[in-house]
């Protein structure tokens, strides 16, 4: 299957604006809301959502970065990097705050489980919510997103790739076959 564009830059912008409005509506404002972006692409998405909310609410939203590497269940202890190399940076206490974890793609749910474990080690938020640009299904854990930019039913043979200006130099979401990608890379 050739690669196919699922979302353009404009469509990503609309999805994030919708998510921002839904966050404010569900939380009855932006007070006590903290956005935490999962490394890597969740961070710029969280920053964009915070900017949108600040634009219409007039309230700056704290945005943090969460590195879940130490909490993943698919990495052996020998592969883990030392804690002093963690890239977690949350600029405010999350205790008694409404924390919204932001990620690019929700797939099995294992990364989100790791994110919740990491957050609980930092304090006890009043709630943890999840915002994702893409929900592709295939959950292995009972996790669902509170805010979804787009649901993309996909097969496990497919790869969904989110590209963001801040990291990749372009905004877009594409889907393609894993087999084709491996052939192109020479694997």
Backbone bond lengths (Angstrom), bond angles and torsions (degrees), N, CA, C in turn:
res aa  C-N    CA-C-N  psi(-1)  N-CA   C-N-CA  omega(-1)  CA-C   N-CA-C  phi
1 X - - - 1.451 - - 1.524 108.76 -
2 X 1.317 117.94 125.07 1.462 119.97 177.61 1.531 109.85 -69.74
3 X 1.346 114.87 158.17 1.460 118.77 178.09 1.523 110.20 -64.14
4 X 1.323 114.72 144.33 1.456 121.29 -178.74 1.530 108.44 -131.94
5 X 1.321 116.81 135.85 1.464 121.44 177.78 1.526 108.44 -77.58
6 X 1.334 115.64 123.70 1.461 121.42 178.50 1.526 111.81 -95.95
7 X 1.328 116.45 -38.91 1.455 121.74 178.70 1.522 109.94 -137.77
8 X 1.302 115.94 135.81 1.457 121.80 173.77 1.528 109.12 -90.93
9 X 1.298 116.57 174.99 1.461 121.33 177.39 1.522 111.12 -56.81
10 X 1.305 116.89 -45.45 1.471 121.23 179.81 1.535 110.90 -62.32
11 X 1.333 116.80 -41.75 1.471 120.41 179.93 1.532 111.65 -67.74
12 X 1.332 117.35 -35.68 1.461 120.37 174.42 1.528 109.43 -62.57
13 X 1.320 117.23 -44.18 1.468 120.99 178.48 1.515 112.35 -59.30
14 X 1.323 116.75 -43.17 1.475 120.28 178.45 1.525 111.22 -65.67
15 X 1.323 116.97 -41.19 1.474 120.38 179.58 1.526 110.41 -63.17
16 X 1.323 117.67 -42.30 1.460 120.44 179.92 1.523 111.50 -68.06
17 X 1.330 117.49 -36.59 1.469 120.59 176.83 1.529 110.13 -63.73
18 X 1.317 116.66 -41.72 1.467 120.68 178.45 1.528 110.58 -64.02
19 X 1.336 116.77 -43.55 1.464 120.91 178.30 1.535 109.87 -61.22
20 X 1.319 117.47 -43.97 1.468 121.30 179.89 1.522 110.97 -59.02
21 X 1.319 117.03 -45.66 1.465 120.63 178.93 1.538 111.46 -65.06
22 X 1.318 117.33 -39.82 1.462 120.79 178.64 1.530 111.29 -64.89
23 X 1.332 117.42 -37.84 1.468 121.29 178.11 1.528 110.05 -61.34
24 X 1.324 116.24 -47.44 1.464 120.34 -179.33 1.526 110.61 -64.84
25 X 1.320 116.53 -41.23 1.467 120.09 -179.38 1.530 110.87 -64.85
26 X 1.330 117.22 -48.70 1.469 120.76 -177.13 1.524 111.74 -64.90
27 X 1.334 116.89 -35.65 1.455 121.52 -176.64 1.529 113.15 -95.08
28 X 1.333 116.28 7.37 1.469 122.70 178.95 1.524 111.35 52.53
29 X 1.323 114.65 48.50 1.458 121.90 -179.13 1.513 110.74 118.01
30 X 1.325 115.17 -171.86 1.455 120.24 -176.31 1.524 112.35 -112.29
31 X 1.319 117.05 3.07 1.453 120.74 -179.01 1.529 110.15 -65.46
32 X 1.310 116.12 135.80 1.469 124.03 178.70 1.525 113.72 65.58
33 X 1.326 117.94 16.96 1.464 121.69 176.14 1.526 108.86 -93.47
34 X 1.320 116.09 134.03 1.460 122.91 174.13 1.519 107.14 -126.48
35 X 1.314 117.51 128.27 1.463 121.80 175.46 1.522 108.49 -96.20
36 X 1.324 116.26 133.07 1.458 121.48 179.51 1.523 107.58 -125.83
37 X 1.313 116.26 111.74 1.459 121.41 179.41 1.510 111.37 -87.20
38 X 1.325 115.58 133.65 1.463 120.46 176.20 1.526 108.58 -81.78
39 X 1.330 114.06 134.60 1.452 117.78 178.12 1.524 109.33 -63.91
40 X 1.249 121.30 135.98 1.434 127.49 11.10 1.544 110.44 -106.29
41 X 1.304 118.02 -48.11 1.464 120.34 -171.77 1.529 114.68 -77.85
42 X 1.309 117.99 -14.94 1.451 119.78 176.15 1.524 112.60 -68.23
43 X 1.323 116.63 -26.34 1.472 120.76 -177.78 1.528 111.50 -66.53
44 X 1.337 119.73 -53.82 1.471 117.41 178.49 1.529 112.69 -65.14
45 X 1.330 117.41 -31.10 1.469 119.40 176.72 1.528 110.03 -64.47
46 X 1.335 117.46 -43.16 1.465 121.41 178.14 1.527 110.85 -61.91
47 X 1.321 116.60 -41.60 1.476 120.39 179.06 1.521 110.89 -64.01
48 X 1.317 117.17 -40.55 1.470 120.35 178.91 1.529 110.99 -65.01
49 X 1.335 116.60 -43.38 1.465 120.30 179.07 1.522 109.96 -62.63
50 X 1.337 116.97 -42.87 1.473 120.80 179.04 1.528 110.92 -60.60
51 X 1.322 117.35 -41.70 1.475 121.09 178.36 1.524 110.97 -62.76
52 X 1.319 116.97 -41.22 1.468 120.79 179.57 1.528 109.76 -64.41
53 X 1.328 116.73 -45.98 1.469 120.11 179.67 1.523 110.40 -61.87
54 X 1.320 116.90 -45.32 1.468 120.01 178.92 1.526 111.09 -60.80
55 X 1.325 116.11 -34.28 1.465 120.68 179.62 1.517 113.47 -62.78
56 X 1.318 118.33 -38.65 1.468 118.06 -178.42 1.526 113.46 -104.75
57 X 1.335 119.02 -16.85 1.468 121.28 177.83 1.522 112.00 -99.20
58 X 1.343 116.05 -23.83 1.454 119.61 -177.16 1.522 113.25 76.04
59 X 1.322 116.74 9.70 1.458 122.29 -178.13 1.520 109.47 -112.54
60 X 1.342 118.09 121.72 1.468 118.52 175.07 1.530 110.16 -68.63
61 X 1.311 115.95 137.54 1.465 122.81 -178.88 1.529 108.06 -108.50
62 X 1.344 117.77 125.26 1.470 118.68 175.48 1.533 110.40 -63.83
63 X 1.325 115.35 139.30 1.465 121.42 178.97 1.517 108.33 -126.44
64 X 1.313 115.26 127.95 1.452 120.67 178.22 1.510 111.98 -117.71
65 X 1.321 114.72 170.41 1.461 123.35 178.33 1.519 107.98 -117.73
66 X 1.336 115.97 132.71 1.462 120.27 -179.04 1.521 109.98 -121.34
67 X 1.326 115.18 123.50 1.457 122.37 175.15 1.529 106.74 -104.23
68 X 1.318 117.24 115.70 1.469 121.07 -175.86 1.526 112.87 -96.12
69 X 1.315 118.14 7.62 1.461 121.89 -174.84 1.515 114.13 -50.34
70 X 1.323 117.75 -41.74 1.463 121.28 -177.79 1.523 112.70 -74.47
71 X 1.333 117.26 -11.70 1.462 121.60 -175.85 1.529 113.54 -108.85
72 X 1.313 116.58 -0.73 1.465 119.48 -177.50 1.518 111.08 -72.67
73 X 1.338 115.67 145.44 1.461 119.70 -179.95 1.528 112.37 -99.06
74 X 1.337 116.40 5.65 1.463 119.48 -179.04 1.529 112.21 -111.38
75 X 1.332 115.99 14.68 1.461 120.81 178.55 1.520 108.07 -125.16
76 X 1.330 116.24 133.35 1.466 119.30 179.02 1.529 109.14 -74.05
77 X 1.321 117.21 155.03 1.467 120.50 -179.59 1.527 113.34 -55.09
78 X 1.323 118.37 -32.31 1.466 120.93 -179.24 1.530 112.19 -70.16
79 X 1.332 117.33 -20.68 1.467 120.72 179.46 1.528 113.00 -89.06
80 X 1.332 116.98 -11.55 1.453 120.48 -176.99 1.511 110.86 -72.02
81 X 1.328 115.50 141.81 1.455 119.99 176.95 1.529 109.08 -84.20
82 X 1.314 117.91 153.85 1.460 119.88 179.25 1.530 111.25 -59.07
83 X 1.330 115.66 149.94 1.462 121.47 -176.85 1.517 112.30 -58.12
84 X 1.328 118.61 -30.37 1.459 119.69 -178.67 1.525 112.31 -71.58
85 X 1.320 118.10 -5.72 1.460 121.51 176.79 1.527 111.74 -102.56
86 X 1.307 117.04 7.83 1.460 121.31 178.88 1.518 109.84 -63.93
87 X 1.303 116.32 145.76 1.459 121.73 179.15 1.524 110.64 -107.81
88 X 1.324 116.84 33.18 1.455 121.20 176.28 1.522 108.72 -87.24
89 X 1.327 116.07 131.22 1.454 121.47 178.46 1.522 107.69 -149.73
90 X 1.311 116.05 103.37 1.457 121.05 177.88 1.525 106.65 -115.49
91 X 1.339 117.07 116.06 1.473 121.34 -168.19 1.531 115.93 -76.08
92 X 1.306 117.83 2.85 1.453 120.92 -178.98 1.518 109.28 -150.00
93 X 1.298 116.43 162.28 1.461 119.98 175.56 1.529 109.10 -66.42
94 X 1.324 115.80 141.94 1.463 119.02 176.69 1.518 111.63 -98.10
95 X 1.336 117.45 -2.96 1.458 121.25 -179.32 1.520 110.06 -60.04
96 X 1.316 115.86 129.12 1.468 123.10 178.56 1.524 113.71 60.91
97 X 1.320 117.32 20.67 1.461 121.81 177.57 1.520 108.76 -108.01
98 X 1.328 115.75 160.03 1.467 120.81 173.99 1.525 107.09 -91.25
99 X 1.318 115.55 108.22 1.457 121.59 -175.95 1.522 108.58 -96.96
100 X 1.311 114.80 127.94 1.462 119.91 176.90 1.520 107.68 -113.98
101 X 1.322 114.92 112.20 1.460 121.90 177.39 1.527 106.95 -79.64
102 X 1.329 115.94 132.73 1.462 121.26 -178.77 1.528 108.46 -118.81
103 X 1.335 115.69 129.56 1.465 120.85 177.79 1.522 108.67 -139.68
104 X 1.325 115.74 164.86 1.459 119.03 -177.81 1.520 112.22 -81.95
105 X 1.343 118.04 -49.43 1.466 121.37 -176.55 1.529 109.70 -130.46
106 X 1.327 116.11 129.72 1.459 121.62 172.67 1.524 106.98 -98.51
107 X 1.324 115.87 123.49 1.457 121.03 -176.00 1.538 108.56 -126.28
108 X 1.317 119.04 -93.83 1.463 120.74 -175.75 1.531 112.84 -80.30
109 X 1.322 117.01 -24.61 1.458 122.06 -177.21 1.517 112.73 96.78
110 X 1.314 118.09 -6.93 1.465 120.79 -176.79 1.529 112.61 -67.57
111 X 1.326 118.03 -37.20 1.473 120.39 177.51 1.524 110.73 -65.15
112 X 1.320 116.68 -37.71 1.460 120.33 -179.72 1.521 110.09 -69.35
113 X 1.322 117.75 -39.32 1.459 120.30 175.30 1.523 110.58 -59.04
114 X 1.322 116.50 -43.57 1.463 121.07 177.71 1.527 110.62 -62.98
115 X 1.329 117.07 -39.58 1.464 120.83 179.29 1.530 110.84 -63.82
116 X 1.325 116.87 -41.23 1.468 119.69 178.93 1.529 110.57 -64.84
117 X 1.329 117.35 -40.75 1.465 120.26 176.95 1.532 110.65 -60.32
118 X 1.328 116.58 -45.01 1.465 120.94 -179.89 1.525 110.85 -62.76
119 X 1.322 117.09 -43.75 1.463 120.38 -179.63 1.521 111.54 -64.16
120 X 1.313 117.48 -41.61 1.468 120.19 -179.49 1.529 111.56 -64.80
121 X 1.337 117.25 -27.24 1.460 120.09 175.26 1.532 111.99 -72.27
122 X 1.328 117.54 -16.82 1.471 122.16 -178.87 1.519 113.28 -95.45
123 X 1.300 116.89 -12.91 1.458 120.19 -177.24 1.515 109.12 154.83
124 X 1.322 115.46 178.26 1.459 118.83 -179.37 1.522 109.17 -112.07
125 X 1.329 116.56 99.22 1.469 118.80 177.32 1.523 110.67 -69.14
126 X 1.331 116.92 156.63 1.469 119.24 176.10 1.516 110.32 -68.89
127 X 1.351 117.29 -29.60 1.467 121.68 173.93 1.522 108.87 -159.00
128 X 1.320 114.31 155.94 1.471 121.28 171.99 1.515 106.08 -122.32
129 X 1.325 115.28 124.81 1.456 121.69 178.13 1.530 107.67 -119.28
130 X 1.317 116.24 164.80 1.457 120.79 -176.54 1.523 110.94 -129.23
131 X 1.327 114.84 128.99 1.461 122.09 174.55 1.523 108.12 -120.84
132 X 1.334 116.34 128.26 1.460 121.07 178.72 1.524 109.73 -132.13
133 X 1.316 115.44 146.08 1.457 119.38 175.64 1.524 110.13 -71.19
134 X 1.338 116.63 -42.74 1.467 122.07 -177.10 1.528 110.07 -129.19
135 X 1.332 116.01 132.17 1.465 121.70 170.43 1.523 106.12 -113.83
136 X 1.321 116.81 113.36 1.464 120.49 -175.87 1.522 113.87 -102.93
137 X 1.342 117.85 0.51 1.460 119.34 179.08 1.509 112.70 83.43
138 X 1.317 116.59 -164.14 1.477 125.23 177.96 1.526 112.71 68.77
139 X 1.310 117.69 38.48 1.452 121.79 -178.60 1.520 112.25 -65.97
140 X 1.324 116.04 138.76 1.460 123.07 173.40 1.523 110.71 -105.20
141 X 1.318 116.78 -14.23 1.464 123.26 179.93 1.527 108.30 -128.30
142 X 1.330 117.63 155.52 1.470 119.93 -178.15 1.534 112.05 -78.06
143 X 1.321 115.23 70.29 1.463 122.47 -178.20 1.516 107.73 -124.42
144 X 1.339 115.51 137.30 1.463 120.37 175.72 1.523 108.93 -137.33
145 X 1.308 115.67 154.47 1.460 120.53 179.56 1.523 110.54 -85.76
146 X 1.330 115.16 143.85 1.465 121.45 174.83 1.526 110.51 -81.58
147 X 1.332 116.32 -30.02 1.462 122.29 -177.55 1.525 107.70 -135.24
148 X 1.330 116.63 125.81 1.465 121.55 -176.90 1.526 109.26 -129.36
149 X 1.325 115.87 128.70 1.450 120.32 175.31 1.517 111.44 -69.68
150 X 1.336 116.31 -47.62 1.462 120.77 179.14 1.528 109.22 -157.11
151 X 1.321 115.56 135.08 1.466 121.81 171.96 1.522 107.63 -87.82
152 X 1.322 116.15 126.16 1.463 121.65 -179.19 1.524 108.16 -124.32
153 X 1.328 118.21 96.20 1.461 118.63 174.21 1.530 108.63 -61.46
154 X 1.301 116.34 131.47 1.464 120.01 -176.77 1.515 109.12 -144.33
155 X 1.316 115.38 163.31 1.459 119.31 174.13 1.526 107.84 -94.10
156 X 1.316 115.87 163.43 1.457 119.03 178.67 1.520 111.75 -72.92
157 X 1.335 117.54 -9.87 1.463 121.99 176.21 1.520 111.55 -83.48
158 X 1.309 117.02 -3.91 1.457 121.35 -176.95 1.524 110.75 -106.88
159 X 1.311 113.57 154.11 1.457 121.31 176.89 1.523 108.03 -118.87
160 X 1.321 116.21 132.36 1.456 120.84 174.11 1.516 106.84 -106.28
161 X 1.323 115.64 125.76 1.451 120.75 -176.98 1.523 109.41 -119.36
162 X 1.336 115.49 121.04 1.457 121.82 175.41 1.518 107.47 -94.70
163 X 1.304 115.76 128.39 1.460 121.75 176.91 1.526 107.57 -115.34
164 X 1.328 115.60 131.81 1.455 120.75 -179.39 1.518 110.49 -125.68
165 X 1.303 115.32 141.37 1.465 122.78 -178.37 1.532 111.47 -50.34
166 X 1.323 116.90 -44.18 1.462 121.23 -175.28 1.525 112.84 -63.86
167 X 1.308 117.92 -25.82 1.464 121.85 -176.35 1.526 112.00 -112.70
168 X 1.343 115.68 -44.52 1.458 121.37 -172.18 1.519 114.44 -104.28
169 X 1.331 117.05 -8.32 1.457 120.64 -179.39 1.516 114.19 84.34
170 X 1.336 117.02 0.30 1.465 121.63 -179.26 1.526 108.22 -154.89
171 X 1.328 116.16 150.03 1.459 121.40 174.77 1.523 109.65 -102.00
172 X 1.320 116.26 134.46 1.455 120.85 175.39 1.518 110.40 171.72
173 X 1.313 115.72 160.73 1.457 121.79 173.82 1.521 106.71 -127.48
174 X 1.328 115.55 127.46 1.463 120.44 -179.10 1.526 109.40 -126.36
175 X 1.320 114.76 154.94 1.456 121.43 175.61 1.526 107.42 -126.56
176 X 1.305 114.97 141.66 1.461 119.83 178.25 1.508 110.35 -157.28
177 X 1.285 115.93 169.86 1.450 122.66 -179.66 1.522 110.26 -77.07
178 X 1.307 116.93 135.87 1.465 120.40 174.43 1.522 110.83 -62.34
179 X 1.323 117.59 -37.71 1.470 121.17 -179.81 1.520 110.23 -62.26
180 X 1.332 117.75 -44.04 1.470 120.63 178.93 1.516 110.99 -63.67
181 X 1.327 117.56 -41.19 1.454 121.46 -179.29 1.538 109.82 -63.09
182 X 1.356 117.58 -40.22 1.449 120.22 179.60 1.523 110.68 -67.95
183 X 1.331 117.81 -36.94 1.468 120.79 176.87 1.520 111.12 -64.13
184 X 1.333 116.07 -41.67 1.465 120.44 -178.94 1.531 109.73 -64.99
185 X 1.331 117.24 -39.49 1.461 121.05 -179.06 1.522 112.04 -77.47
186 X 1.324 118.29 -11.57 1.449 121.47 179.60 1.514 114.12 84.98
187 X 1.324 116.46 20.32 1.475 119.97 179.76 1.490 111.36 -86.88
